[in-house]
């Protein structure tokens, strides 16, 4: 198998795995919806069933803001992972794919870490850089 065919196969597999990991990330990012609902219930006073009163309102807003931030981050990273997977298949947006792989490697353990590391390894190959058109004339990208 020649180098170009091997690179094409690796990029195809990486693209497929990006879609799978993105779906898992989007699903996992839905977990904080529970915290969002509970936080809103605390902040609005609807969770005030005890004699001594419920938790302070600021705790509810803290939960709402934290959960909304976690959901937004997770869904954004999942969307970026889908775009990176599509870009790998089309051999476009080299730097974007590299950055998304790095962020996944740091934040999405264990599957995102493995996928991110393998993506970085494949993207560092000179033949893959050339396929993306990211290899400059001097040989360094």
DSSP file (Angstrom, degrees, kcal/mol; ACC not computed):
  #  RESIDUE AA STRUCTURE BP1 BP2  ACC     N-H-->O    O-->H-N    N-H-->O    O-->H-N    TCO  KAPPA ALPHA  PHI   PSI    X-CA   Y-CA   Z-CA
    1    1 A X              0   0    0      0, 0.0     2,-0.0     0, 0.0     0, 0.0   0.000 360.0 360.0 360.0 128.1    0.0    0.0    0.0
    2    2 A X     >  -     0   0    0      1,-0.1     4,-2.2     4,-0.0     5,-0.2  -0.287 360.0-105.9 -78.1 167.7    1.5    3.3   -1.0
    3    3 A X  H  > S+     0   0    0      1,-0.2     4,-2.8     2,-0.2     5,-0.2   0.876 117.1  51.6 -63.2 -41.5    1.8    6.3    1.4
    4    4 A X  H  > S+     0   0    0      1,-0.2     4,-2.4     2,-0.2    -1,-0.2   0.896 111.0  47.6 -65.7 -39.4   -1.0    8.3   -0.2
    5    5 A X  H  > S+     0   0    0      2,-0.2     4,-2.1     1,-0.2    -1,-0.2   0.894 112.9  49.2 -67.6 -39.0   -3.5    5.4    0.0
    6    6 A X  H  X S+     0   0    0     -4,-2.2     4,-2.5     2,-0.2    -2,-0.2   0.922 112.0  48.2 -65.7 -43.9   -2.5    4.8    3.6
    7    7 A X  H  X S+     0   0    0     -4,-2.8     4,-2.7     1,-0.2     5,-0.2   0.911 110.6  51.6 -61.7 -42.3   -3.0    8.5    4.4
    8    8 A X  H  X S+     0   0    0     -4,-2.4     4,-2.0     1,-0.2    -1,-0.2   0.903 111.1  47.8 -61.8 -41.1   -6.4    8.5    2.7
    9    9 A X  H  X S+     0   0    0     -4,-2.1     4,-2.4     2,-0.2    -2,-0.2   0.914 112.4  48.8 -65.9 -43.2   -7.5    5.5    4.7
   10   10 A X  H  X S+     0   0    0     -4,-2.5     4,-2.7     1,-0.2    -2,-0.2   0.916 112.1  48.2 -63.7 -43.1   -6.3    7.0    8.0
   11   11 A X  H  X S+     0   0    0     -4,-2.7     4,-2.2     2,-0.2    -1,-0.2   0.872 110.7  52.0 -65.6 -36.3   -8.0   10.3    7.3
   12   12 A X  H  X S+     0   0    0     -4,-2.0     4,-2.1    -5,-0.2    -2,-0.2   0.936 112.4  45.0 -64.3 -46.0  -11.3    8.5    6.3
   13   13 A X  H  X S+     0   0    0     -4,-2.4     4,-2.6     1,-0.2     5,-0.2   0.917 112.6  51.0 -64.2 -43.1  -11.2    6.5    9.6
   14   14 A X  H  X S+     0   0    0     -4,-2.7     4,-2.0     1,-0.2    -1,-0.2   0.899 108.5  53.0 -61.1 -39.5  -10.4    9.6   11.6
   15   15 A X  H  X S+     0   0    0     -4,-2.2     4,-1.6     2,-0.2    -1,-0.2   0.924 110.2  47.0 -61.4 -45.0  -13.3   11.4   10.0
   16   16 A X  H  X S+     0   0    0     -4,-2.1     4,-1.8     1,-0.2    -2,-0.2   0.925 112.3  49.6 -63.0 -45.2  -15.7    8.6   10.9
   17   17 A X  H  X S+     0   0    0     -4,-2.6     4,-2.7     1,-0.2     5,-0.2   0.812 104.6  59.3 -66.7 -29.3  -14.4    8.5   14.5
   18   18 A X  H  X S+     0   0    0     -4,-2.0     4,-2.4    -5,-0.2    -1,-0.2   0.915 105.9  48.6 -62.9 -41.5  -14.8   12.3   14.8
   19   19 A X  H  X S+     0   0    0     -4,-1.6     4,-1.9     2,-0.2    -2,-0.2   0.909 112.8  47.8 -63.9 -41.2  -18.5   11.9   14.0
   20   20 A X  H  X S+     0   0    0     -4,-1.8     4,-1.9     2,-0.2    -2,-0.2   0.939 114.1  45.0 -66.1 -47.2  -18.9    9.2   16.6
   21   21 A X  H  X S+     0   0    0     -4,-2.7     4,-2.6     1,-0.2    -1,-0.2   0.868 110.4  55.8 -66.2 -35.5  -17.0   11.1   19.3
   22   22 A X  H  X S+     0   0    0     -4,-2.4     4,-2.5    -5,-0.2    -1,-0.2   0.903 106.9  49.8 -62.3 -40.7  -19.0   14.2   18.5
   23   23 A X  H  X S+     0   0    0     -4,-1.9     4,-2.0     2,-0.2    -1,-0.2   0.910 111.8  48.0 -64.1 -41.6  -22.2   12.4   19.0
   24   24 A X  H  X S+     0   0    0     -4,-1.9     4,-2.5     2,-0.2    -2,-0.2   0.890 112.3  49.6 -66.3 -38.0  -21.0   11.1   22.4
   25   25 A X  H  X S+     0   0    0     -4,-2.6     4,-2.0     2,-0.2    -2,-0.2   0.908 110.2  49.9 -66.9 -41.2  -19.8   14.6   23.4
   26   26 A X  H  < S+     0   0    0     -4,-2.5     4,-0.3     2,-0.2    -1,-0.2   0.893 112.8  47.5 -64.6 -38.8  -23.2   16.1   22.4
   27   27 A X  H >< S+     0   0    0     -4,-2.0     3,-1.4     1,-0.2     4,-0.3   0.923 112.0  48.9 -67.3 -44.4  -25.0   13.5   24.4
   28   28 A X  H >< S+     0   0    0     -4,-2.5     3,-1.3     1,-0.3     4,-0.4   0.817 103.1  62.4 -65.5 -29.8  -22.7   13.9   27.5
   29   29 A X  T 3< S+     0   0    0     -4,-2.0    -1,-0.3     1,-0.2     3,-0.3   0.608  92.9  65.9 -71.7 -10.2  -23.2   17.7   27.3
   30   30 A X  T X  S+     0   0    0     -3,-1.4     3,-1.7    -4,-0.3     4,-0.4   0.642  79.5  82.1 -82.7 -15.3  -26.9   17.1   27.9
   31   31 A X  T X  S+     0   0    0     -3,-1.3     3,-1.6    -4,-0.3     4,-0.5   0.895  82.4  59.9 -59.1 -42.4  -26.3   15.8   31.4
   32   32 A X  T 3> S+     0   0    0     -4,-0.4     4,-2.3    -3,-0.3    -1,-0.3   0.577  81.2  85.8 -66.1  -4.5  -26.0   19.4   33.0
   33   33 A X  H <> S+     0   0    0     -3,-1.7     4,-2.4     1,-0.2    -1,-0.3   0.883  86.1  56.1 -60.1 -35.2  -29.6   20.1   31.8
   34   34 A X  H <> S+     0   0    0     -3,-1.6     4,-2.4    -4,-0.4    -1,-0.2   0.917 107.6  46.9 -60.3 -44.3  -30.6   18.4   35.1
   35   35 A X  H  > S+     0   0    0     -4,-0.5     4,-2.9     1,-0.2    -2,-0.2   0.872 110.0  54.3 -65.6 -36.9  -28.4   20.9   37.1
   36   36 A X  H  X S+     0   0    0     -4,-2.3     4,-2.3     2,-0.2    -2,-0.2   0.927 110.4  45.3 -61.8 -45.8  -29.9   23.8   35.0
   37   37 A X  H  X S+     0   0    0     -4,-2.4     4,-2.2     2,-0.2    -2,-0.2   0.921 115.3  46.4 -65.8 -45.0  -33.5   22.7   35.9
   38   38 A X  H  X S+     0   0    0     -4,-2.4     4,-2.3     2,-0.2    -2,-0.2   0.917 112.5  51.3 -64.7 -42.1  -32.7   22.3   39.6
   39   39 A X  H  X S+     0   0    0     -4,-2.9     4,-2.7     1,-0.2    -2,-0.2   0.903 110.5  48.2 -61.3 -41.6  -30.8   25.6   39.7
   40   40 A X  H  X S+     0   0    0     -4,-2.3     4,-2.3     2,-0.2     6,-0.3   0.896 109.8  52.7 -65.8 -38.5  -33.7   27.4   38.1
   41   41 A X  H  X>S+     0   0    0     -4,-2.2     5,-1.4     2,-0.2     6,-1.3   0.890 112.5  45.2 -64.4 -38.0  -36.1   25.7   40.6
   42   42 A X  H ><5S+     0   0    0     -4,-2.3     3,-0.9     4,-0.2    -2,-0.2   0.936 114.1  48.3 -68.5 -46.3  -33.9   27.0   43.5
   43   43 A X  H 3<5S+     0   0    0     -4,-2.7    -2,-0.2     1,-0.2    -1,-0.2   0.834 112.9  47.4 -65.4 -33.4  -33.5   30.5   42.0
   44   44 A X  H 3<5S-     0   0    0     -4,-2.3    -1,-0.2    -5,-0.2    -2,-0.2   0.543 112.6-116.8 -87.3  -5.8  -37.3   30.9   41.4
   45   45 A X  T <<5S+     0   0    0     -3,-0.9     3,-0.4    -4,-0.5    -3,-0.2   0.554  80.9 121.5  85.7   7.3  -38.2   29.6   44.8
   46   46 A X      < +     0   0    0     -5,-1.4     2,-0.3    -6,-0.3    -4,-0.2   0.614  66.5  63.4 -78.8 -11.5  -40.1   26.6   43.6
   47   47 A X        +     0   0    0     -6,-1.3     8,-0.3     1,-0.1    -1,-0.2  -0.400  69.0 115.9-107.2  53.4  -37.8   24.2   45.6
   48   48 A X        +     0   0    0     -3,-0.4    -1,-0.1    -2,-0.3     6,-0.1  -0.499  24.7 131.4-120.6  59.8  -38.9   25.6   49.0
   49   49 A X        +     0   0    0     -2,-0.2    -1,-0.1     4,-0.1     2,-0.1   0.576  46.6  85.6 -92.9 -10.0  -40.5   22.6   50.6
   50   50 A X  S >  S-     0   0    0     -3,-0.2     3,-0.8     1,-0.1     4,-0.1  -0.437  80.9-118.8 -92.1 166.8  -38.9   22.6   54.0
   51   51 A X  T 3  S+     0   0    0      1,-0.2    -1,-0.1    -2,-0.1     3,-0.1   0.822 112.6  52.9 -67.8 -32.0  -39.8   24.4   57.2
   52   52 A X  T 3  S-     0   0    0      1,-0.3    -1,-0.2     0, 0.0    -3,-0.0   0.389 116.5-106.7 -89.5   4.0  -36.5   26.2   57.3
   53   53 A X    <   -     0   0    0     -3,-0.8    -1,-0.3    -5,-0.1    -4,-0.1  -0.050  38.6 -77.0  89.4 163.4  -36.7   27.6   53.7
   54   54 A X        -     0   0    0      1,-0.2    -6,-0.1    -4,-0.1     3,-0.1  -0.153  62.9 -64.2 -86.6-175.1  -34.8   26.5   50.7
   55   55 A X  S    S-     0   0    0     -8,-0.3    -1,-0.2     1,-0.1    -8,-0.1  -0.264  70.7 -79.6 -65.5 158.9  -31.2   27.2   49.7
   56   56 A X    >>  -     0   0    0      1,-0.1     4,-1.0    -3,-0.1     3,-0.9  -0.227  38.1-117.9 -60.9 152.2  -30.3   30.8   49.0
   57   57 A X  H 3> S+     0   0    0      1,-0.2     4,-1.9     2,-0.2     3,-0.3   0.836 110.0  63.6 -61.7 -34.9  -31.3   32.1   45.6
   58   58 A X  H 3> S+     0   0    0      1,-0.2     4,-2.2     2,-0.2    -1,-0.2   0.806  96.8  58.2 -64.8 -27.4  -27.6   32.8   44.5
   59   59 A X  H <> S+     0   0    0     -3,-0.9     4,-2.2     2,-0.2    -1,-0.2   0.906 105.4  50.1 -66.5 -40.2  -26.9   29.0   44.7
   60   60 A X  H  X S+     0   0    0     -4,-1.0     4,-2.4    -3,-0.3    -2,-0.2   0.924 111.8  46.5 -61.6 -45.1  -29.6   28.4   42.1
   61   61 A X  H  X S+     0   0    0     -4,-1.9     4,-2.7     1,-0.2     5,-0.3   0.855 109.2  55.7 -68.0 -32.8  -28.2   31.1   39.8
   62   62 A X  H  X S+     0   0    0     -4,-2.2     4,-2.4    -5,-0.2    -1,-0.2   0.923 110.1  45.9 -61.8 -43.9  -24.8   29.6   40.3
   63   63 A X  H  X S+     0   0    0     -4,-2.2     4,-2.7     2,-0.2     5,-0.3   0.902 112.5  50.8 -64.5 -41.5  -26.1   26.3   39.2
   64   64 A X  H  X S+     0   0    0     -4,-2.4     4,-2.6     2,-0.2     5,-0.2   0.948 114.0  42.8 -62.9 -48.9  -27.9   27.8   36.2
   65   65 A X  H  X S+     0   0    0     -4,-2.7     4,-2.3     2,-0.2    -2,-0.2   0.921 116.5  47.6 -65.9 -44.0  -24.9   29.7   34.9
   66   66 A X  H  X S+     0   0    0     -4,-2.4     4,-2.3    -5,-0.3    -1,-0.2   0.923 114.7  45.4 -63.1 -44.6  -22.5   26.8   35.5
   67   67 A X  H  X S+     0   0    0     -4,-2.7     4,-2.7    -5,-0.2     5,-0.2   0.912 112.4  50.8 -66.4 -42.4  -24.8   24.3   33.8
   68   68 A X  H  X S+     0   0    0     -4,-2.6     4,-2.6    -5,-0.3    -1,-0.2   0.906 111.4  49.1 -62.5 -40.1  -25.5   26.6   30.9
   69   69 A X  H  X S+     0   0    0     -4,-2.3     4,-2.5    -5,-0.2    -2,-0.2   0.910 111.9  48.2 -64.4 -42.2  -21.7   27.2   30.4
   70   70 A X  H  X S+     0   0    0     -4,-2.3     4,-2.5     2,-0.2    -2,-0.2   0.909 113.5  47.3 -65.1 -42.5  -21.0   23.4   30.5
   71   71 A X  H  X S+     0   0    0     -4,-2.7     4,-2.7     2,-0.2     5,-0.3   0.932 113.4  48.1 -63.9 -46.5  -23.8   22.7   28.0
   72   72 A X  H  X S+     0   0    0     -4,-2.6     4,-2.2    -5,-0.2    -2,-0.2   0.915 113.1  47.6 -62.0 -44.0  -22.7   25.5   25.7
   73   73 A X  H  X S+     0   0    0     -4,-2.5     4,-2.6     2,-0.2     5,-0.2   0.934 113.8  47.4 -62.6 -46.3  -19.0   24.3   25.8
   74   74 A X  H  X S+     0   0    0     -4,-2.5     4,-2.1     1,-0.2    -2,-0.2   0.919 114.6  44.4 -63.3 -45.4  -20.0   20.7   25.2
   75   75 A X  H  X S+     0   0    0     -4,-2.7     4,-2.3     2,-0.2    -1,-0.2   0.873 113.7  51.1 -68.9 -35.8  -22.3   21.4   22.3
   76   76 A X  H  X S+     0   0    0     -4,-2.2     4,-2.6    -5,-0.3    -2,-0.2   0.929 111.6  46.9 -65.9 -44.6  -19.8   23.9   20.7
   77   77 A X  H  X S+     0   0    0     -4,-2.6     4,-2.1     2,-0.2    -2,-0.2   0.880 111.4  52.0 -64.8 -37.1  -17.0   21.4   21.0
   78   78 A X  H  X S+     0   0    0     -4,-2.1     4,-1.9    -5,-0.2    -1,-0.2   0.918 110.7  47.7 -63.9 -42.8  -19.2   18.6   19.5
   79   79 A X  H  X S+     0   0    0     -4,-2.3     4,-2.3     1,-0.2    -2,-0.2   0.911 111.7  49.9 -64.6 -42.1  -20.1   20.9   16.6
   80   80 A X  H  X S+     0   0    0     -4,-2.6     4,-2.5     1,-0.2    -1,-0.2   0.862 108.5  53.8 -64.0 -34.5  -16.4   21.8   16.0
   81   81 A X  H  X S+     0   0    0     -4,-2.1     4,-2.3     2,-0.2    -1,-0.2   0.883 108.0  49.5 -67.5 -38.4  -15.6   18.1   16.1
   82   82 A X  H  X S+     0   0    0     -4,-1.9     4,-2.4     2,-0.2    -2,-0.2   0.929 112.2  48.0 -63.8 -45.0  -18.2   17.4   13.4
   83   83 A X  H  X S+     0   0    0     -4,-2.3     4,-2.5     1,-0.2    -2,-0.2   0.903 111.8  50.3 -62.7 -40.6  -16.7   20.2   11.3
   84   84 A X  H  X S+     0   0    0     -4,-2.5     4,-2.5     2,-0.2    -1,-0.2   0.895 109.3  51.4 -64.6 -39.8  -13.2   18.9   11.8
   85   85 A X  H  X S+     0   0    0     -4,-2.3     4,-1.7     2,-0.2    -2,-0.2   0.919 112.3  45.6 -62.6 -43.2  -14.3   15.4   10.8
   86   86 A X  H  X S+     0   0    0     -4,-2.4     4,-1.7     1,-0.2    -2,-0.2   0.888 112.2  52.1 -65.8 -38.5  -15.8   16.8    7.6
   87   87 A X  H  X>S+     0   0    0     -4,-2.5     5,-2.2     1,-0.2     4,-1.1   0.872 106.3  53.7 -67.0 -36.9  -12.7   18.8    7.0
   88   88 A X  H  <5S+     0   0    0     -4,-2.5     3,-0.4     1,-0.2    -1,-0.2   0.914 109.4  48.6 -61.9 -41.7  -10.5   15.8    7.4
   89   89 A X  H  <5S+     0   0    0     -4,-1.7    -1,-0.2     1,-0.2    -2,-0.2   0.846 117.9  40.3 -66.7 -33.5  -12.5   14.0    4.8
   90   90 A X  H  <5S-     0   0    0     -4,-1.7    -1,-0.2    -5,-0.1    -2,-0.2   0.497 107.1-124.4 -93.2  -4.7  -12.3   17.0    2.4
   91   91 A X  T  <5 +     0   0    0     -4,-1.1     2,-0.3    -3,-0.4    -3,-0.2   0.928  68.6 126.4  58.4  48.5   -8.6   17.7    3.2
   92   92 A X      < +     0   0    0     -5,-2.2    -1,-0.2     1,-0.2     5,-0.1  -0.870  48.4  28.8-129.2 162.9   -9.5   21.3    4.2
   93   93 A X     >  +     0   0    0     -2,-0.3     4,-2.3    39,-0.1     5,-0.2   0.932  61.2 177.4  54.1  58.3   -8.9   23.6    7.2
   94   94 A X  H  > S+     0   0    0      1,-0.2     4,-2.1    38,-0.2     5,-0.2   0.931  76.8  46.0 -56.9 -52.1   -5.7   21.9    8.4
   95   95 A X  H  > S+     0   0    0      1,-0.2     4,-2.5     2,-0.2    -1,-0.2   0.882 111.0  53.1 -63.8 -39.1   -5.0   24.3   11.3
   96   96 A X  H  > S+     0   0    0      1,-0.2     4,-2.7     2,-0.2     5,-0.2   0.928 109.6  48.8 -60.5 -45.5   -8.6   24.1   12.5
   97   97 A X  H  X S+     0   0    0     -4,-2.3     4,-2.1     1,-0.2    -2,-0.2   0.890 111.8  49.8 -61.4 -39.6   -8.4   20.2   12.5
   98   98 A X  H  X S+     0   0    0     -4,-2.1     4,-1.9     2,-0.2    -2,-0.2   0.904 112.1  46.7 -67.0 -42.5   -5.1   20.4   14.5
   99   99 A X  H  X S+     0   0    0     -4,-2.5     4,-2.5     2,-0.2     5,-0.2   0.925 112.6  49.0 -66.9 -45.1   -6.6   22.8   17.1
  100  100 A X  H  X S+     0   0    0     -4,-2.7     4,-2.7     1,-0.2     5,-0.2   0.897 109.8  52.7 -61.9 -39.8   -9.8   20.8   17.6
  101  101 A X  H  X S+     0   0    0     -4,-2.1     4,-2.2    -5,-0.2    -1,-0.2   0.904 110.2  48.6 -62.2 -40.6   -7.6   17.6   18.0
  102  102 A X  H  X S+     0   0    0     -4,-1.9     4,-1.3     2,-0.2    -2,-0.2   0.910 112.2  47.1 -65.7 -42.7   -5.6   19.4   20.6
  103  103 A X  H  X S+     0   0    0     -4,-2.5     4,-2.0     1,-0.2     5,-0.3   0.910 113.2  49.3 -66.1 -41.7   -8.7   20.6   22.5
  104  104 A X  H  X S+     0   0    0     -4,-2.7     4,-2.1     1,-0.2    -2,-0.2   0.902 107.4  55.2 -62.7 -40.0  -10.3   17.2   22.3
  105  105 A X  H  < S+     0   0    0     -4,-2.2    -1,-0.2     1,-0.2    -2,-0.2   0.832 115.3  39.2 -62.9 -31.2   -7.1   15.5   23.6
  106  106 A X  H  < S+     0   0    0     -4,-1.3    -1,-0.2    -3,-0.2    -2,-0.2   0.767 127.4  27.0 -89.5 -27.2   -7.1   17.8   26.7
  107  107 A X  H  < S+     0   0    0     -4,-2.0     2,-0.7     1,-0.2    -3,-0.2   0.696 106.1  63.2-114.0 -21.0  -10.8   17.9   27.5
  108  108 A X  S  X>S-     0   0    0     -4,-2.1     4,-1.6    -5,-0.3     5,-1.2  -0.591  79.3-145.5-115.3  71.2  -12.6   14.8   26.4
  109  109 A X  T  45 -     0   0    0     -2,-0.7     2,-0.2     3,-0.2    -3,-0.0  -0.546  62.0  -1.5 -80.7 146.0  -11.2   11.8   28.2
  110  110 A X  T  >5S+     0   0    0     -2,-0.2     4,-2.1    -5,-0.1    -1,-0.2  -0.948 135.3  29.6 -93.7 -23.9  -10.8    9.0   27.3
  111  111 A X  H  >5S+     0   0    0      1,-0.2     4,-2.7     2,-0.2     5,-0.2   0.908 122.1  48.5 -68.9 -42.3  -12.2    8.8   23.7
  112  112 A X  H  X5S+     0   0    0     -4,-1.6     4,-2.8     2,-0.2    -3,-0.2   0.857 110.4  53.4 -64.7 -34.5  -11.4   12.4   22.7
  113  113 A X  H  ><S+     0   0    0     -5,-1.2     4,-2.4     2,-0.2     5,-0.2   0.944 112.0  43.3 -64.6 -48.1   -7.9   12.0   24.1
  114  114 A X  H  X S+     0   0    0     -4,-2.1     4,-2.4     2,-0.2     5,-0.2   0.940 117.8  45.3 -63.6 -47.1   -7.2    9.0   22.0
  115  115 A X  H  X S+     0   0    0     -4,-2.7     4,-2.5     1,-0.2    -2,-0.2   0.907 113.1  50.8 -64.5 -41.7   -8.8   10.4   18.9
  116  116 A X  H  X S+     0   0    0     -4,-2.8     4,-2.4    -5,-0.2    -1,-0.2   0.920 111.3  47.2 -62.5 -44.4   -7.1   13.8   19.4
  117  117 A X  H  X S+     0   0    0     -4,-2.4     4,-2.4     2,-0.2    -2,-0.2   0.932 114.1  46.7 -64.3 -46.3   -3.6   12.2   19.8
  118  118 A X  H  X S+     0   0    0     -4,-2.4     4,-2.3     1,-0.2    -1,-0.2   0.885 111.8  52.0 -64.2 -37.0   -4.1   10.0   16.8
  119  119 A X  H  X S+     0   0    0     -4,-2.5     4,-2.8    -5,-0.2    -1,-0.2   0.924 110.1  48.2 -64.2 -43.6   -5.4   12.9   14.7
  120  120 A X  H  X S+     0   0    0     -4,-2.4     4,-1.4     2,-0.2    -2,-0.2   0.919 110.7  51.8 -62.3 -43.1   -2.4   15.0   15.7
  121  121 A X  H  < S+     0   0    0     -4,-2.4     4,-0.4     1,-0.2     3,-0.3   0.926 113.8  43.2 -59.6 -45.6    0.0   12.2   14.8
  122  122 A X  H >< S+     0   0    0     -4,-2.3     3,-1.3     1,-0.2     6,-0.3   0.908 112.3  53.0 -68.4 -41.2   -1.6   11.7   11.3
  123  123 A X  H 3< S+     0   0    0     -4,-2.8    -1,-0.2     1,-0.3    -2,-0.2   0.722 100.7  62.4 -68.7 -19.8   -1.8   15.5   10.7
  124  124 A X  T 3< S+     0   0    0     -4,-1.4    -1,-0.3    -3,-0.3     2,-0.2   0.600  77.6 107.8 -80.8 -11.0    2.0   15.9   11.4
  125  125 A X  S <> S-     0   0    0     -3,-1.3     4,-2.4    -4,-0.4     3,-0.4  -0.473  72.4-135.3 -67.4 134.7    3.0   13.6    8.5
  126  126 A X  H  > S+     0   0    0      1,-0.2     4,-2.2     2,-0.2     5,-0.1   0.860 105.4  54.8 -58.6 -35.4    4.5   15.6    5.7
  127  127 A X  H  > S+     0   0    0      2,-0.2     4,-1.7     1,-0.2    -1,-0.2   0.860 109.5  46.8 -68.2 -33.5    2.4   13.7    3.1
  128  128 A X  H  > S+     0   0    0     -3,-0.4     4,-2.0    -6,-0.3     6,-0.2   0.895 110.4  52.5 -73.5 -40.3   -0.8   14.6    4.9
  129  129 A X  H  X>S+     0   0    0     -4,-2.4     5,-2.8     1,-0.2     4,-0.8   0.907 110.0  49.7 -58.0 -40.8    0.3   18.2    5.2
  130  130 A X  H  <5S+     0   0    0     -4,-2.2     3,-0.5     1,-0.2    -1,-0.2   0.888 107.0  54.0 -66.2 -38.6    0.9   18.1    1.4
  131  131 A X  H  <5S+     0   0    0     -4,-1.7    -1,-0.2     1,-0.3    -2,-0.2   0.855 111.6  45.6 -64.2 -33.7   -2.6   16.6    0.9
  132  132 A X  H  <5S-     0   0    0     -4,-2.0    -1,-0.3    -5,-0.1    -2,-0.2   0.623 113.3-120.8 -80.8 -13.4   -4.1   19.5    2.8
  133  133 A X  T  <5S+     0   0    0     -4,-0.8    -3,-0.2    -3,-0.5    -2,-0.1   0.708  80.2 122.5  78.6  19.5   -2.0   22.0    0.9
  134  134 A X      < +     0   0    0     -5,-2.8     2,-0.6    -6,-0.2    -4,-0.2   0.478  38.6 101.6 -93.3  -3.1   -0.5   23.1    4.3
  135  135 A X        -     0   0    0     -6,-0.8     6,-0.2    -9,-0.1     5,-0.1  -0.718  66.2-143.9 -86.3 121.1    3.1   22.4    3.3
  136  136 A X    >   -     0   0    0      4,-0.7     3,-1.2    -2,-0.6    -2,-0.1  -0.240  27.1-100.2 -79.6 173.4    4.9   25.5    2.4
  137  137 A X  T 3  S+     0   0    0      1,-0.3    -1,-0.1     2,-0.1     4,-0.1   0.855 121.2  56.4 -62.7 -37.5    7.6   25.8   -0.3
  138  138 A X  T 3  S-     0   0    0      2,-0.2    -1,-0.3     1,-0.1     3,-0.1   0.614 117.7-109.8 -73.5 -11.6   10.4   25.7    2.2
  139  139 A X  S <  S+     0   0    0     -3,-1.2     2,-0.4     1,-0.3    -2,-0.1   0.275  86.2 102.7 102.5 -10.1    9.2   22.4    3.6
  140  140 A X              0   0    0      1,-0.1    -4,-0.7    -5,-0.1    -1,-0.3  -0.849 360.0 360.0-108.1 143.7    8.0   23.6    7.0
  141  141 A X              0   0    0     -2,-0.4    -1,-0.1    -6,-0.2    -4,-0.0   0.394 360.0 360.0-115.1 360.0    4.4   24.2    7.9
